[in-house]
Amino acid sequence: MKTPTSMPHLKGFRHPREVIAYAVWAYHRFAPSTADVEDLLAERGVMVSRGTIRDWVSRFGPHFAACVRRDRPGPNGKCHLDELVIPINGVKHWL
């Protein structure tokens, strides 16, 4: 997981920075429900309520969403695939 380099202030939170970062990142990256994120964290041994995840998302979400959008490749309307050559048993086949 690629977490942001300049993360917002997290002093005073019960869970470590990595847990909060993973929960908010997963919520914005894959768009599951808070129940799904709760299940992902429970599989890793972290017991967090859906309300807590919702609070984290509303507080830190804009920062993480900006980081996910920044790291995602931009749209490109061009595709340059002319032909593909595949050798099968020494015989070249063009697609």
N, C-alpha and C positions, 0 to 999 in steps of 0.2 A: 504494500500500500504506500502510495506517495502522499505524505502529509504536508501541509503548507509549512513554509519556512518561518513565517512570522505569524504565529498563532495568537489569537486574542488572549487576554489575561485570564488565567484559569485558577488563580489562587483562591483557596477556600472551598473548592469542590471536593466532594467525598471520593470520587473515582479519579484514577490517574489520567493524565493528559492523553495517553495513547488510547484508553477506552473511549473517552469522549470523542476523540478524533475519528476513531474507527466507526462509531455509531453514526455520527453526522456524515462522514464520508460515504458510508454504505447507503444511508437514506437518500443522499443526493445523487450518488453515482448510479444506483440500480433502481431507484424509485419504488422500494417496497413499502409496505405499511409499517407503522411503528410496532405492530405485533410481530412482524417478520424480523425486524431489527432486534426486538426483545429476544426472540428465539435464537438468533445468531449469537447474541451475547451470552445467552444461557448455555449454549453448546460449548462456549469457551469458559464457563464457570463464573460468569459475572451476572449477578442478579440485579436487574434494573427494571423499574416499572415503565410502562408506556408513557405515563405523564412526564417522567424525567427525560425520556428520549425526546418527547415533544418539546419540552423546555429547552433542551440542548439545541435542537434543530432550529427553534425560533430565535435563540440567542446567537448561535455560532453559524447558522445555516448560510446566511448571505456571504460570509467569508469563504466557506468551503465550496459553495456553489460557484463562486467566482474562480476559485482555483481549479475546479473540475472543468469549467468552460474554457479556461486558459490553456489547460493541458490537452484538451480534446482537439484533434486535427480539424481544420476548417473545411468547409464544403468546397469541392472542386468539381466543376461541371465537365471536365475533360477526361476522357478515357482513351489511352493510346495502346490498344492491344490489336495488332495487325494480324499476326499469325503465331502459332505455337507449334514447335516441332517436338514430337515425342518418338524416341527410338524404342521400338518393341522388337525384341529378338534380332537386333541389328538392322531392321528395316525402319526407315524414317517415315513417320506419318505426320501430315500437316493438318492442323485444326484451324 
